[in-house]
Amino acid sequence: MNRSVVLDGPGRHHMVKSEPPACGPGEALVRIAAAGICGSDRELYEGTRPAAFRRYPIVPGHEWSGTVVAVGPRADPALVGADVVGEGFRNCLTCDRCRAGESNLCSAGYDETGFTRPGAFADHLLLPARLLHVLTPGADLVAAALLEPAAVAAAAALRAAVLPGERVAVVGAGTLGVLVVQFLAANSPAELVAVDPRPSRERLARLSGATELVPPDQPGRFDVVVETAGVASSGLAAVRLARPGGRVVLTGLPGGEPYGIPPGLLVGGQLSISSVFGASSAAWVHAVRVFNAGLLTLRPLITHELGLEDYGRAMELLADPATGKVLLRPER
């Protein structure tokens, strides 16, 4: 039996029971161990996610871990029984962007598990086997459900290219923010400051390697600023934190109308601005390698584990600033 949470439209969902989907050529069927809920899932639920990046009805869920239970023709049979995570972007691998290594920017257009394709808020997930990343035997599958945001964090950290001794700020101390902190801490910055108005986020920020947690109203003194909050004001806040000649990496995709960034701030400060949209295959490889080496701290980020039938309650929990990562676990 396969149970799936179907989001019919903003605020409207129901549970569907069916047979598990059959594997087609090159596909794998994964039994889901855990699936994470993030801010973009809440935006999908509330209808505030940008229209170009959503489709209804949809089975949500793009952060997940599980075990391969079947594969189709032209997929490696050795995958059966493997513990895995998987990329969300359904890229073509043949366009110029894919061939250049930017598989998250596929020219075929945006297509992602949990937003335009059935996702992991279900007992089983069917996807192309080429998108899977195999975990070490005995891996913590509950923690591994956070490898999707970890891959995005890896992409941001690689783009930031922090040098030892630089002063670094990370805007937002939610799941993505503290994961970025973990990756950047390995670069030995002189300062690694988490910027967040919520004092409750300090413990996890420091556990992840932040030297301190401060409110957003800081002087522009940082060599590198990475924005992870994805709220209307966070992009502008990140730019204001950078010193003249500094570097800013934007990762958030805010719903609604974000605050504009005055060109004068960019030109007058001679700032270098870059951005990250999801994670490329290379960023996934990096994140999974770090996880398999035991160098990521993920379990402490999880505050709630619920069953599939508690999807609605999970959405309510995300409104509480004290809530960390919420997981749906089908076995519960």
Summary of the structure (lengths in Angstrom):
residues: 332
radius of gyration: 19.4
end to end distance: 14.7
largest distance: 60.0
contacts: 1168
relative contact order: 0.16
helix: 31%
strand: 28%
